[in-house]
């Protein structure tokens, strides 16, 4: 019985550790999702800026038009780079979400094992406290 109780205590400690790991994985996944959202917003903003500047028709001469086109091309390069960063952030966020799900599965598995161990201990305690007819101590003398 002592070994079963020690195993249950180990499983409970392991469950707490796995719960902490799950919480850390969820926090990391949240940070990755936040970074992804920021980058997606930046991509949209730079695309809008580029489109707005490309649509401008207020250039006074060829030099002004050339400067505007260079500026728009620079914004397009920034948009392309930011889009690539957003895709990388999406892959990282997906990986972090998978890690969080795996951490939850590991925690749940340990929780199930701990519950099974607790049920086993409860059955053993229950069976030890209920006397059976064969193990009941007889009282009196053999003459009765």
Order of alpha helices (4+ residues) and beta strands (2+ residues): alpha-alpha
